[in-house]
């Protein structure tokens, strides 16, 4: 049996996989609110209490950089150590991979029903593939062809310095620099970033904050869904402006990733936010921002862009990575 997991800042999903049933038919699966636990080990222990069968391999996609089998989760106070997991649960082999590396591992296995196309483009066979995933944070990864198959590589590109591309974004950067020593793309282009754009517009005095919205934001555990929902329903101009600017920054950063790895094989948008705002992505200036790369604008227009709508992509990637270990030892 393979124990696989998608370990995020908001939720943790675990699944038990058999070689006979394959990646998309888990023997047992469960999800847990990550904040309710003080470690991944606590979740795994609870999960294994309800399962049958001997776990011989484990593979986890984790929301943070993995160095020598250890990972500090970016938006949780968790340190995950593969060696500790092996010893505590008597599992012969435990693999940790960055959560975006896991999504990237899943990309070659995704089906048409797992995707929505934003730009048809012209896919270059064996061309590099980029993944940009705004969720709780901003994850990035890429795939390159190694002569036999696509090989996934992690990236922490979401933490690179934000580069404004308009007068509005310059003012946003000035505002953010007064609040943070380092203004990364994640500070603006993620679930934790959307409230930052909102407060920029609010504090500028350019948009009115309705009392009902102020009350909702003050009482909400997470301001981001409140802002996004109000924008989608067009209930408050300040929220519409926030989401528009978010999509502009996202388009620009997706374009940056495409140029950085020369992603002629396509750019994939992962994470929890893009599927939630599909109509807005299609109608906004996202594509214009993506293509606005000077002398490379014509090439950018040819790059296929997809939204990953299957929320299990990260879990599937961890499963495929684990099954590869099972197959090759």
Phi, psi and omega per residue, in radians:
X1 nan 2.536 3.064
X2 -1.923 2.235 3.001
X3 -1.694 2.102 -3.120
X4 -2.158 2.628 -3.117
X5 -2.590 2.568 3.005
X6 -1.963 1.881 -2.965
X7 -1.857 1.843 -3.093
X8 -2.021 2.974 3.138
X9 -1.163 -0.454 -3.111
X10 -1.754 -0.819 -3.084
X11 -2.406 2.727 3.055
X12 -2.141 2.228 3.110
X13 -2.029 2.214 3.110
X14 -2.049 2.573 3.117
X15 -2.532 2.545 3.054
X16 -1.850 2.182 -3.001
X17 -2.104 2.382 3.004
X18 -1.894 2.616 3.113
X19 -1.094 -0.561 -3.089
X20 -1.162 -0.780 -3.074
X21 -1.474 -0.466 3.081
X22 1.502 -3.106 -2.955
X23 -1.126 -0.627 -2.994
X24 -1.704 0.159 3.088
X25 -2.292 1.291 -3.110
X26 -1.119 2.540 3.051
X27 -1.173 -0.647 3.112
X28 -2.696 2.483 -3.126
X29 -2.529 2.513 3.100
X30 -2.694 2.657 3.077
X31 -2.104 2.607 -3.056
X32 -2.357 2.457 3.018
X33 -1.248 2.000 -3.009
X34 -1.005 -0.677 -3.084
X35 -1.106 -0.334 -3.098
X36 -1.416 -0.072 -3.063
X37 -2.209 2.629 -3.121
X38 -1.655 -0.003 3.117
X39 -2.910 2.797 3.031
X40 -1.185 -0.589 -3.136
X41 -1.021 -0.652 3.135
X42 -1.127 -0.680 3.124
X43 -1.210 -0.797 -3.135
X44 -1.059 -0.734 3.129
X45 -1.058 -0.766 3.129
X46 -1.140 -0.712 -3.127
X47 -1.137 -0.794 -3.065
X48 -1.206 -0.381 3.083
X49 -1.120 -0.431 -3.062
X50 -1.791 0.108 -3.068
X51 -2.034 2.815 3.061
X52 -2.112 2.638 3.137
X53 1.895 2.686 -3.106
X54 -1.620 2.184 3.104
X55 -1.467 2.122 -3.124
X56 -1.886 -0.283 3.117
X57 -2.527 2.643 3.039
X58 -2.424 2.519 -3.117
X59 -2.505 2.171 -3.081
X60 -2.226 2.235 2.950
X61 -1.560 2.128 -2.999
X62 -2.134 2.493 -3.083
X63 -1.418 1.320 3.119
X64 2.974 2.872 3.122
X65 -1.201 2.441 3.121
X66 -1.866 2.125 3.138
X67 -2.257 2.046 3.112
X68 0.897 0.798 3.056
X69 1.342 0.218 3.116
X70 -2.244 2.577 -3.125
X71 -2.526 2.245 2.965
X72 -1.620 2.059 -3.092
X73 -1.218 2.254 -2.971
X74 -1.073 -0.778 -3.062
X75 -1.951 0.413 3.066
X76 -2.494 2.652 3.105
X77 -1.462 0.837 -3.105
X78 -1.940 2.385 2.901
X79 -1.963 2.110 -3.138
X80 -1.865 2.245 -3.104
X81 -2.190 2.078 -3.103
X82 -1.050 -0.659 -3.128
X83 -1.140 -0.700 3.108
X84 -1.131 -0.721 3.128
X85 -1.102 -0.744 3.122
X86 -1.017 -0.826 -3.068
X87 -1.233 -0.806 -3.043
X88 -1.139 -0.664 -3.055
X89 -1.905 0.105 3.101
X90 0.953 0.833 3.091
X91 -1.832 2.121 -3.034
X92 -1.010 -0.648 -3.090
X93 -2.405 2.231 3.099
X94 -2.221 2.225 3.133
X95 -2.040 2.323 3.013
X96 -1.925 2.345 3.009
X97 -2.396 2.575 3.107
X98 -0.961 2.522 -3.060
X99 -1.054 -0.584 3.107
X100 -1.335 -0.518 3.001
X101 -1.103 -0.621 3.098
X102 -1.158 -0.813 3.100
X103 -1.058 -0.744 3.120
X104 -1.064 -0.696 3.115
X105 -1.062 -0.579 -3.127
X106 -1.346 -0.452 -2.986
X107 -0.929 -0.817 -3.139
X108 -1.121 -0.278 -3.120
X109 -1.707 -0.101 -3.084
X110 -1.206 2.555 3.122
X111 -1.782 2.917 -3.107
X112 -1.026 -0.539 3.139
X113 -1.260 -0.201 3.128
X114 -1.591 -0.045 -2.965
X115 -2.324 2.662 2.923
X116 -2.136 2.329 -3.121
X117 -1.559 2.197 3.043
X118 -1.662 -0.577 3.112
X119 -2.492 2.080 -3.082
X120 -1.059 -0.895 3.103
X121 0.992 -2.866 3.100
X122 -2.317 1.829 -3.098
X123 -1.306 2.256 3.079
X124 -1.567 2.050 3.117
X125 -0.954 2.334 3.134
X126 1.178 0.179 3.039
X127 -1.261 2.666 3.112
X128 -1.050 2.691 -3.112
X129 -2.185 2.377 3.113
X130 -1.935 2.581 3.075
X131 -2.274 2.225 3.053
X132 -2.207 2.188 -2.966
X133 -2.319 1.676 3.026
X134 -1.428 1.999 3.063
X135 -2.314 -2.225 3.019
X136 -1.014 -0.796 3.013
X137 -2.035 -2.855 3.100
X138 -2.062 1.894 -3.137
X139 -1.740 2.619 3.093
X140 -2.499 2.619 3.099
X141 -2.813 3.051 3.110
X142 -2.682 2.831 3.118
X143 -2.180 2.440 3.035
X144 -2.233 2.612 3.126
X145 -1.412 2.183 -3.087
X146 -1.746 0.202 -3.125
X147 1.809 -0.357 -3.141
X148 -2.208 -0.637 -3.077
X149 -2.788 3.031 3.060
X150 -1.398 2.424 -3.117
X151 -2.074 2.196 -3.083
X152 -1.495 2.480 3.094
X153 -2.319 2.384 3.115
X154 -1.365 2.870 3.074
X155 -2.641 2.643 2.982
X156 -2.009 0.634 -3.112
X157 -1.083 -0.377 3.109
X158 -1.119 -0.299 -3.122
X159 -1.742 0.141 3.038
X160 -1.239 2.791 -3.058
X161 -1.178 2.341 3.107
X162 -1.137 2.278 3.111
X163 -2.016 1.859 -3.097
X164 -1.163 2.566 -3.111
X165 -2.170 0.168 3.113
X166 -2.646 2.899 3.114
X167 -1.059 -0.682 3.110
X168 -1.045 -0.790 -3.121
X169 -1.198 -0.529 3.064
X170 -1.115 -0.748 3.110
X171 -1.157 -0.657 3.076
X172 -1.067 -0.773 3.130
X173 -1.089 -0.745 3.114
X174 -1.031 -0.752 3.133
X175 -1.100 -0.785 -3.093
X176 -1.196 -0.570 -3.132
X177 -1.186 -0.399 3.061
X178 -1.309 -0.285 -3.086
X179 -1.852 -0.519 -3.054
X180 -2.301 2.492 3.083
X181 -1.172 -0.712 -3.140
X182 -2.153 2.114 3.142
X183 -1.768 1.776 -3.136
X184 -1.643 2.964 3.041
X185 -1.070 -0.599 3.138
X186 -1.082 -0.523 3.128
X187 -1.109 -0.286 -3.079
X188 -2.196 -0.500 -2.926
X189 -1.979 0.984 -3.094
X190 -2.919 3.136 3.077
X191 -1.093 -0.614 3.093
X192 -1.378 -0.266 -3.092
X193 -1.563 -0.534 -3.091
X194 -0.997 -0.765 3.070
X195 -1.069 -0.495 3.099
X196 -1.152 -0.743 3.095
X197 -1.139 -0.713 3.132
X198 -1.032 -0.838 -3.100
X199 -1.179 -0.523 3.041
X200 -1.052 -0.856 3.124
X201 -1.151 -0.709 -3.136
X202 -1.109 -0.827 -3.079
X203 -1.254 -0.364 3.105
X204 -1.244 -0.342 -3.118
X205 1.368 0.097 -3.099
X206 -1.409 -0.365 -3.125
X207 -2.219 2.473 3.107
X208 -1.407 2.376 3.074
X209 -1.775 1.853 -3.133
X210 -1.060 2.611 -3.111
X211 -1.078 -0.697 -3.134
X212 -1.067 -0.646 -3.131
X213 -1.250 -0.751 3.110
X214 -1.012 -0.752 -3.139
X215 -1.123 -0.783 3.132
X216 -1.064 -0.740 -3.115
X217 -1.181 -0.642 -3.124
X218 -1.218 -0.482 -3.087
X219 -1.751 -0.141 -3.089
X220 -1.401 2.482 3.023
X221 -1.209 -0.561 -3.116
X222 -2.371 2.050 -3.086
X223 -1.270 -0.442 -3.006
X224 -1.042 -0.864 3.127
X225 -1.062 -0.602 3.125
X226 -1.090 -0.814 -3.126
X227 -1.152 -0.814 -3.102
X228 -1.119 -0.785 -3.134
X229 -1.102 -0.723 3.116
X230 -1.138 -0.571 3.097
X231 -1.235 -0.787 -3.129
X232 -1.070 -0.714 -3.134
X233 -1.482 -0.023 3.128
X234 0.934 0.785 -3.110
X235 -1.573 -0.312 -3.119
X236 -2.600 2.209 -3.099
X237 -1.050 -0.607 -3.119
X238 -1.123 -0.603 3.122
X239 -1.308 -0.661 3.076
X240 -1.068 -0.789 3.124
X241 -1.101 -0.675 3.122
X242 -1.074 -0.852 -3.114
X243 -1.170 -0.662 3.110
X244 -1.055 -0.790 -3.128
X245 -1.215 -0.646 3.058
X246 -0.991 -0.820 -3.102
X247 -1.188 -0.553 3.075
X248 -1.138 -0.803 3.120
X249 -1.148 -0.695 3.109
X250 -1.074 -0.776 3.119
X251 -1.051 -0.723 3.141
X252 -1.153 -0.759 -3.123
X253 -1.235 -0.614 3.045
X254 -1.083 -0.662 3.064
X255 -1.159 -0.675 3.089
X256 -1.045 -0.798 3.117
X257 -1.077 -0.725 -3.136
X258 -1.049 -0.765 3.112
X259 -1.220 -0.682 -3.070
X260 -1.064 -0.746 -3.118
X261 -1.844 0.080 -3.078
X262 0.895 1.082 -2.991
X263 -1.386 1.183 3.120
X264 -1.320 -0.169 3.066
X265 -1.497 -0.095 3.077
X266 2.182 2.721 3.068
X267 -2.048 2.211 -3.106
X268 -1.954 2.280 3.048
X269 -1.697 2.046 3.096
X270 -1.902 -2.812 3.129
X271 1.433 3.012 -3.039
X272 -1.426 -0.344 -3.025
X273 -1.391 -0.846 -3.060
X274 -0.947 -0.764 3.116
X275 -1.092 -0.456 -3.115
X276 -1.302 -0.442 -3.030
X277 -2.114 0.559 -3.087
X278 -0.947 -0.886 -3.139
X279 -1.037 -0.654 -3.138
X280 -1.218 -0.664 3.092
X281 -1.068 -0.732 -3.108
X282 -1.197 -0.582 -3.041
X283 -1.632 -0.243 -3.024
X284 -1.527 -3.015 3.090
X285 -1.590 0.406 3.094
X286 -0.973 -0.903 -3.093
X287 -1.135 -0.650 3.116
X288 -1.092 -0.760 3.116
X289 -1.143 -0.665 3.125
X290 -1.070 -0.745 -3.046
X291 -1.468 -0.248 -3.017
X292 -1.326 1.256 -3.085
X293 -2.193 0.717 3.028
X294 1.013 -2.173 -3.072
X295 -1.154 -0.232 -3.141
X296 -1.774 0.180 -3.088
X297 -1.053 -0.702 -3.136
X298 -1.123 -0.719 3.111
X299 -1.132 -0.700 -3.117
X300 -1.095 -0.598 -3.138
X301 -1.148 -0.335 -3.115
X302 -1.611 -0.098 -3.086
X303 -1.400 2.168 3.061
X304 -1.143 2.457 3.110
X305 -2.229 2.248 -3.111
X306 -2.213 2.592 2.963
X307 -1.838 2.204 3.081
X308 -1.392 1.960 -3.099
X309 -1.696 -0.190 3.108
X310 -1.440 1.934 -3.080
X311 -1.161 -0.194 -3.107
X312 -1.597 0.082 -3.033
X313 -0.987 -0.745 3.136
X314 -1.110 -0.701 3.098
X315 -1.146 -0.772 3.127
X316 -1.032 -0.701 3.138
X317 -1.094 -0.741 3.094
X318 -1.100 -0.662 3.121
X319 -1.138 -0.864 -3.116
X320 -1.078 -0.672 3.098
X321 -1.121 -0.718 3.117
X322 -1.203 -0.663 3.118
X323 -1.172 -0.548 3.074
X324 -1.128 -0.711 3.096
X325 -1.131 -0.709 3.118
X326 -1.095 -0.662 -3.086
X327 -1.287 -0.608 -3.036
X328 -1.896 -0.077 3.112
X329 1.399 nan nan
